[in-house]
Amino acid sequence: DTWKYGADFFRTEFLLNYIIATYSKPQVSLLTGIVMGGGAGVSIHGRFRVATENTVFAMPETALGLFPDIGASYFLSRLPGFYGEYVGLTGARLDGAEMLACGLATHFVPLNRMSLLEESLKKVDTSDPFAICGIIDQFSQQPSVKGSSAMNRMEIINRCFSKRTVEEIISALEQEAPRVTNKLVTAAIQSLRKASPTSLKISLASIREGRLQTVGECLRREYRMVCHVMRGDFSRDFFEGCRAILVDKDRNPKWMPPTLDQVHDGVVGKYFSKVDDPEWEDLNLPTRSSHERRIVPKL
């Protein structure tokens, strides 16, 4: 029953994500440094996300035998085109300019002006999002996305990551590879080949479901998924990923099942089902007076 300690942790975390996503006061997150996993959960759901030169965003869960959680199926599915599938499945790292371009960040403020922004925000006594936005705007810039960025290859990303299955996504990328000088395609193929096959399949299904769901519905579904993952109901890849990447650090996980064709659709569907345990319950989210905000991409 040790999985229940983990379930309690995720229940609390997802509840916090939901409160942030539906909070009426504007939250400003200053993204100085690494924004991954849980760090994305406490920031991306907020009203204002301020990126800068040293911001690095990623959802690297598929390499760990997990899946993009913390409500990521809500915000990744709302990025332009099929960019969310690309980011969620490959664990690709984005810089501040890319975050702004795709809508994960709302502003970009240079590092040397970040403390001035913070001081200005501390001085104002208002919860008016337009006033707050006006303050951030005074310090913000429009950085240009680097030439090699995936944002400049959206037609390739859309062509490949719109495919119905993970197998078809990989074979579409392999067809693109000889035609593209950019490292993006080969890097994406490498990441997908290294990731847990089970994780890739449940992550793709999760992002696709998330497109048509509210943030609350996404978190509720992801809570079911994470409980199944921690119980090791259909795969123990999460334990193996933690061993290989965080504990022994041999970076050589042995996934089970080891190939995509052995992860059947029926099993993927089971991750979205209720947990078979009399004490288990669905994620219970409070009714919020404020309406769930939509994350609107900048493009």
Contacts in CASP RR format, 6 or more apart in sequence:
PFRMAT RR
TARGET T0000
AUTHOR 0000-0000-0000
METHOD contacts of the structure
MODEL  1
DTWKYGADFFRTEFLLNYIIATYSKPQVSLLTGIVMGGGAGVSIHGRFRV
ATENTVFAMPETALGLFPDIGASYFLSRLPGFYGEYVGLTGARLDGAEML
ACGLATHFVPLNRMSLLEESLKKVDTSDPFAICGIIDQFSQQPSVKGSSA
MNRMEIINRCFSKRTVEEIISALEQEAPRVTNKLVTAAIQSLRKASPTSL
KISLASIREGRLQTVGECLRREYRMVCHVMRGDFSRDFFEGCRAILVDKD
RNPKWMPPTLDQVHDGVVGKYFSKVDDPEWEDLNLPTRSSHERRIVPKL
3 227 0 8 1.000
3 230 0 8 1.000
3 231 0 8 1.000
3 232 0 8 1.000
4 279 0 8 1.000
6 230 0 8 1.000
7 226 0 8 1.000
7 227 0 8 1.000
7 230 0 8 1.000
7 280 0 8 1.000
10 69 0 8 1.000
10 223 0 8 1.000
10 226 0 8 1.000
10 227 0 8 1.000
10 230 0 8 1.000
11 223 0 8 1.000
11 283 0 8 1.000
13 38 0 8 1.000
13 41 0 8 1.000
13 70 0 8 1.000
14 69 0 8 1.000
14 70 0 8 1.000
14 71 0 8 1.000
14 219 0 8 1.000
14 222 0 8 1.000
14 223 0 8 1.000
14 283 0 8 1.000
15 283 0 8 1.000
15 285 0 8 1.000
15 286 0 8 1.000
16 42 0 8 1.000
17 41 0 8 1.000
17 42 0 8 1.000
17 45 0 8 1.000
17 70 0 8 1.000
17 71 0 8 1.000
17 215 0 8 1.000
17 219 0 8 1.000
18 45 0 8 1.000
18 215 0 8 1.000
18 216 0 8 1.000
18 219 0 8 1.000
18 285 0 8 1.000
18 286 0 8 1.000
18 288 0 8 1.000
19 286 0 8 1.000
19 288 0 8 1.000
20 27 0 8 1.000
20 41 0 8 1.000
20 42 0 8 1.000
20 45 0 8 1.000
20 46 0 8 1.000
21 45 0 8 1.000
21 46 0 8 1.000
21 74 0 8 1.000
21 215 0 8 1.000
21 216 0 8 1.000
21 292 0 8 1.000
21 293 0 8 1.000
22 215 0 8 1.000
22 288 0 8 1.000
22 290 0 8 1.000
22 291 0 8 1.000
22 292 0 8 1.000
22 293 0 8 1.000
23 46 0 8 1.000
23 47 0 8 1.000
23 290 0 8 1.000
24 127 0 8 1.000
24 289 0 8 1.000
24 290 0 8 1.000
25 127 0 8 1.000
26 46 0 8 1.000
26 47 0 8 1.000
26 48 0 8 1.000
26 127 0 8 1.000
26 128 0 8 1.000
26 129 0 8 1.000
26 132 0 8 1.000
27 46 0 8 1.000
27 47 0 8 1.000
27 48 0 8 1.000
28 47 0 8 1.000
28 48 0 8 1.000
28 50 0 8 1.000
28 121 0 8 1.000
28 132 0 8 1.000
28 136 0 8 1.000
29 42 0 8 1.000
29 43 0 8 1.000
29 44 0 8 1.000
29 46 0 8 1.000
29 48 0 8 1.000
29 49 0 8 1.000
29 50 0 8 1.000
30 50 0 8 1.000
30 52 0 8 1.000
30 109 0 8 1.000
30 114 0 8 1.000
30 117 0 8 1.000
30 118 0 8 1.000
31 43 0 8 1.000
31 49 0 8 1.000
31 50 0 8 1.000
31 51 0 8 1.000
31 52 0 8 1.000
31 55 0 8 1.000
31 57 0 8 1.000
31 96 0 8 1.000
31 99 0 8 1.000
31 105 0 8 1.000
32 52 0 8 1.000
32 54 0 8 1.000
32 55 0 8 1.000
32 111 0 8 1.000
32 114 0 8 1.000
33 52 0 8 1.000
33 54 0 8 1.000
33 55 0 8 1.000
33 56 0 8 1.000
34 56 0 8 1.000
35 43 0 8 1.000
35 44 0 8 1.000
35 55 0 8 1.000
35 56 0 8 1.000
35 57 0 8 1.000
35 58 0 8 1.000
36 56 0 8 1.000
36 57 0 8 1.000
36 58 0 8 1.000
36 59 0 8 1.000
36 60 0 8 1.000
37 58 0 8 1.000
37 59 0 8 1.000
37 60 0 8 1.000
37 61 0 8 1.000
37 68 0 8 1.000
37 69 0 8 1.000
37 70 0 8 1.000
37 72 0 8 1.000
38 70 0 8 1.000
39 70 0 8 1.000
40 57 0 8 1.000
40 59 0 8 1.000
40 70 0 8 1.000
40 72 0 8 1.000
41 70 0 8 1.000
41 71 0 8 1.000
41 72 0 8 1.000
43 49 0 8 1.000
44 75 0 8 1.000
44 104 0 8 1.000
44 295 0 8 1.000
45 71 0 8 1.000
45 75 0 8 1.000
45 215 0 8 1.000
47 106 0 8 1.000
47 129 0 8 1.000
47 132 0 8 1.000
47 293 0 8 1.000
48 106 0 8 1.000
48 107 0 8 1.000
48 129 0 8 1.000
48 132 0 8 1.000
48 133 0 8 1.000
48 136 0 8 1.000
49 99 0 8 1.000
49 104 0 8 1.000
49 105 0 8 1.000
49 106 0 8 1.000
49 107 0 8 1.000
50 105 0 8 1.000
50 106 0 8 1.000
50 107 0 8 1.000
50 108 0 8 1.000
50 109 0 8 1.000
50 114 0 8 1.000
50 117 0 8 1.000
50 136 0 8 1.000
50 140 0 8 1.000
51 57 0 8 1.000
51 95 0 8 1.000
51 96 0 8 1.000
51 97 0 8 1.000
51 99 0 8 1.000
51 100 0 8 1.000
51 104 0 8 1.000
51 105 0 8 1.000
51 107 0 8 1.000
51 108 0 8 1.000
51 109 0 8 1.000
52 96 0 8 1.000
52 108 0 8 1.000
52 109 0 8 1.000
52 110 0 8 1.000
52 111 0 8 1.000
52 114 0 8 1.000
53 95 0 8 1.000
53 96 0 8 1.000
53 110 0 8 1.000
53 111 0 8 1.000
54 111 0 8 1.000
55 95 0 8 1.000
55 96 0 8 1.000
55 99 0 8 1.000
55 105 0 8 1.000
56 93 0 8 1.000
56 94 0 8 1.000
56 95 0 8 1.000
57 93 0 8 1.000
57 94 0 8 1.000
57 95 0 8 1.000
57 96 0 8 1.000
57 98 0 8 1.000
57 99 0 8 1.000
57 104 0 8 1.000
58 87 0 8 1.000
58 91 0 8 1.000
58 92 0 8 1.000
58 93 0 8 1.000
58 94 0 8 1.000
59 68 0 8 1.000
59 72 0 8 1.000
59 76 0 8 1.000
59 87 0 8 1.000
59 88 0 8 1.000
59 91 0 8 1.000
60 91 0 8 1.000
61 67 0 8 1.000
61 68 0 8 1.000
61 69 0 8 1.000
61 88 0 8 1.000
61 91 0 8 1.000
61 199 0 8 1.000
61 203 0 8 1.000
62 68 0 8 1.000
62 88 0 8 1.000
62 89 0 8 1.000
62 90 0 8 1.000
62 91 0 8 1.000
62 191 0 8 1.000
62 195 0 8 1.000
62 196 0 8 1.000
62 199 0 8 1.000
62 200 0 8 1.000
62 203 0 8 1.000
63 91 0 8 1.000
63 191 0 8 1.000
63 194 0 8 1.000
63 195 0 8 1.000
63 196 0 8 1.000
63 241 0 8 1.000
63 245 0 8 1.000
64 196 0 8 1.000
64 199 0 8 1.000
64 238 0 8 1.000
64 241 0 8 1.000
64 242 0 8 1.000
64 245 0 8 1.000
64 246 0 8 1.000
65 195 0 8 1.000
65 196 0 8 1.000
65 198 0 8 1.000
65 199 0 8 1.000
65 229 0 8 1.000
65 237 0 8 1.000
65 238 0 8 1.000
65 240 0 8 1.000
65 241 0 8 1.000
65 253 0 8 1.000
65 255 0 8 1.000
66 199 0 8 1.000
66 226 0 8 1.000
66 229 0 8 1.000
66 238 0 8 1.000
67 199 0 8 1.000
67 202 0 8 1.000
67 203 0 8 1.000
67 206 0 8 1.000
67 222 0 8 1.000
67 225 0 8 1.000
67 229 0 8 1.000
68 76 0 8 1.000
68 88 0 8 1.000
68 203 0 8 1.000
68 206 0 8 1.000
68 207 0 8 1.000
69 222 0 8 1.000
69 225 0 8 1.000
69 226 0 8 1.000
70 222 0 8 1.000
71 215 0 8 1.000
71 218 0 8 1.000
71 219 0 8 1.000
71 222 0 8 1.000
72 88 0 8 1.000
72 207 0 8 1.000
72 222 0 8 1.000
73 206 0 8 1.000
73 207 0 8 1.000
73 209 0 8 1.000
73 210 0 8 1.000
73 213 0 8 1.000
73 218 0 8 1.000
73 221 0 8 1.000
73 222 0 8 1.000
74 210 0 8 1.000
74 213 0 8 1.000
74 214 0 8 1.000
74 215 0 8 1.000
74 216 0 8 1.000
74 218 0 8 1.000
74 219 0 8 1.000
74 295 0 8 1.000
75 104 0 8 1.000
75 295 0 8 1.000
76 84 0 8 1.000
76 85 0 8 1.000
76 87 0 8 1.000
76 88 0 8 1.000
76 207 0 8 1.000
77 84 0 8 1.000
77 207 0 8 1.000
77 208 0 8 1.000
77 210 0 8 1.000
77 211 0 8 1.000
78 211 0 8 1.000
78 294 0 8 1.000
78 295 0 8 1.000
78 296 0 8 1.000
78 297 0 8 1.000
79 87 0 8 1.000
79 102 0 8 1.000
79 103 0 8 1.000
79 104 0 8 1.000
79 297 0 8 1.000
80 102 0 8 1.000
80 154 0 8 1.000
80 297 0 8 1.000
80 299 0 8 1.000
81 154 0 8 1.000
81 157 0 8 1.000
81 158 0 8 1.000
81 162 0 8 1.000
82 157 0 8 1.000
82 158 0 8 1.000
82 160 0 8 1.000
82 161 0 8 1.000
82 162 0 8 1.000
83 102 0 8 1.000
83 150 0 8 1.000
83 151 0 8 1.000
83 154 0 8 1.000
83 157 0 8 1.000
83 161 0 8 1.000
84 161 0 8 1.000
84 207 0 8 1.000
85 161 0 8 1.000
85 162 0 8 1.000
85 169 0 8 1.000
85 204 0 8 1.000
85 207 0 8 1.000
86 92 0 8 1.000
86 150 0 8 1.000
86 157 0 8 1.000
86 160 0 8 1.000
86 161 0 8 1.000
86 188 0 8 1.000
87 94 0 8 1.000
88 203 0 8 1.000
88 207 0 8 1.000
89 161 0 8 1.000
89 166 0 8 1.000
89 169 0 8 1.000
89 191 0 8 1.000
89 192 0 8 1.000
89 195 0 8 1.000
89 200 0 8 1.000
89 203 0 8 1.000
89 204 0 8 1.000
90 187 0 8 1.000
90 188 0 8 1.000
90 191 0 8 1.000
90 192 0 8 1.000
90 195 0 8 1.000
91 191 0 8 1.000
92 150 0 8 1.000
92 187 0 8 1.000
92 188 0 8 1.000
92 191 0 8 1.000
94 102 0 8 1.000
94 104 0 8 1.000
95 146 0 8 1.000
96 105 0 8 1.000
96 108 0 8 1.000
96 143 0 8 1.000
97 108 0 8 1.000
97 143 0 8 1.000
97 144 0 8 1.000
97 145 0 8 1.000
97 146 0 8 1.000
97 149 0 8 1.000
98 145 0 8 1.000
98 149 0 8 1.000
98 150 0 8 1.000
98 151 0 8 1.000
99 105 0 8 1.000
99 108 0 8 1.000
100 106 0 8 1.000
100 107 0 8 1.000
100 108 0 8 1.000
100 142 0 8 1.000
100 143 0 8 1.000
100 298 0 8 1.000
101 145 0 8 1.000
101 149 0 8 1.000
101 151 0 8 1.000
101 298 0 8 1.000
101 299 0 8 1.000
102 151 0 8 1.000
102 297 0 8 1.000
102 298 0 8 1.000
102 299 0 8 1.000
103 295 0 8 1.000
103 296 0 8 1.000
103 297 0 8 1.000
103 298 0 8 1.000
103 299 0 8 1.000
106 133 0 8 1.000
106 136 0 8 1.000
106 298 0 8 1.000
107 136 0 8 1.000
107 137 0 8 1.000
107 140 0 8 1.000
108 140 0 8 1.000
108 141 0 8 1.000
108 142 0 8 1.000
108 143 0 8 1.000
109 117 0 8 1.000
109 136 0 8 1.000
109 139 0 8 1.000
109 140 0 8 1.000
109 141 0 8 1.000
110 139 0 8 1.000
110 141 0 8 1.000
113 139 0 8 1.000
114 139 0 8 1.000
116 139 0 8 1.000
117 135 0 8 1.000
117 136 0 8 1.000
117 139 0 8 1.000
120 135 0 8 1.000
120 138 0 8 1.000
120 139 0 8 1.000
121 132 0 8 1.000
121 135 0 8 1.000
121 136 0 8 1.000
124 131 0 8 1.000
124 132 0 8 1.000
124 135 0 8 1.000
126 132 0 8 1.000
145 151 0 8 1.000
145 152 0 8 1.000
148 182 0 8 1.000
148 183 0 8 1.000
148 184 0 8 1.000
150 157 0 8 1.000
150 184 0 8 1.000
153 180 0 8 1.000
153 182 0 8 1.000
153 184 0 8 1.000
156 176 0 8 1.000
156 180 0 8 1.000
156 184 0 8 1.000
156 185 0 8 1.000
159 172 0 8 1.000
159 176 0 8 1.000
160 169 0 8 1.000
160 172 0 8 1.000
160 173 0 8 1.000
160 176 0 8 1.000
160 188 0 8 1.000
161 169 0 8 1.000
163 169 0 8 1.000
163 172 0 8 1.000
165 204 0 8 1.000
166 192 0 8 1.000
166 197 0 8 1.000
166 200 0 8 1.000
166 201 0 8 1.000
166 204 0 8 1.000
166 260 0 8 1.000
167 260 0 8 1.000
167 261 0 8 1.000
169 192 0 8 1.000
169 204 0 8 1.000
170 189 0 8 1.000
170 192 0 8 1.000
170 193 0 8 1.000
170 260 0 8 1.000
173 185 0 8 1.000
173 188 0 8 1.000
173 189 0 8 1.000
173 192 0 8 1.000
174 189 0 8 1.000
176 185 0 8 1.000
177 185 0 8 1.000
177 186 0 8 1.000
177 189 0 8 1.000
192 200 0 8 1.000
196 235 0 8 1.000
196 237 0 8 1.000
196 241 0 8 1.000
196 253 0 8 1.000
196 255 0 8 1.000
197 255 0 8 1.000
197 257 0 8 1.000
197 258 0 8 1.000
197 259 0 8 1.000
197 260 0 8 1.000
197 262 0 8 1.000
197 263 0 8 1.000
198 234 0 8 1.000
198 235 0 8 1.000
198 237 0 8 1.000
198 255 0 8 1.000
198 257 0 8 1.000
198 263 0 8 1.000
198 267 0 8 1.000
199 237 0 8 1.000
200 260 0 8 1.000
201 260 0 8 1.000
201 263 0 8 1.000
201 268 0 8 1.000
202 225 0 8 1.000
202 268 0 8 1.000
202 271 0 8 1.000
205 268 0 8 1.000
205 269 0 8 1.000
205 271 0 8 1.000
205 272 0 8 1.000
206 221 0 8 1.000
206 222 0 8 1.000
206 225 0 8 1.000
209 218 0 8 1.000
209 221 0 8 1.000
209 272 0 8 1.000
210 217 0 8 1.000
210 218 0 8 1.000
210 221 0 8 1.000
213 221 0 8 1.000
214 292 0 8 1.000
215 292 0 8 1.000
216 285 0 8 1.000
216 292 0 8 1.000
219 283 0 8 1.000
219 285 0 8 1.000
220 282 0 8 1.000
220 283 0 8 1.000
220 285 0 8 1.000
221 272 0 8 1.000
223 282 0 8 1.000
223 283 0 8 1.000
224 271 0 8 1.000
224 272 0 8 1.000
224 273 0 8 1.000
224 274 0 8 1.000
224 275 0 8 1.000
224 282 0 8 1.000
224 283 0 8 1.000
225 271 0 8 1.000
225 272 0 8 1.000
227 275 0 8 1.000
227 280 0 8 1.000
228 234 0 8 1.000
228 270 0 8 1.000
228 271 0 8 1.000
228 273 0 8 1.000
228 275 0 8 1.000
229 235 0 8 1.000
229 238 0 8 1.000
229 271 0 8 1.000
230 238 0 8 1.000
231 275 0 8 1.000
232 238 0 8 1.000
232 239 0 8 1.000
233 270 0 8 1.000
233 275 0 8 1.000
234 267 0 8 1.000
234 270 0 8 1.000
234 271 0 8 1.000
235 256 0 8 1.000
235 257 0 8 1.000
235 267 0 8 1.000
236 256 0 8 1.000
237 253 0 8 1.000
237 255 0 8 1.000
237 256 0 8 1.000
240 253 0 8 1.000
240 254 0 8 1.000
240 255 0 8 1.000
240 256 0 8 1.000
241 253 0 8 1.000
243 253 0 8 1.000
244 250 0 8 1.000
244 251 0 8 1.000
244 252 0 8 1.000
244 253 0 8 1.000
244 254 0 8 1.000
245 251 0 8 1.000
245 253 0 8 1.000
257 263 0 8 1.000
274 280 0 8 1.000
274 282 0 8 1.000
END
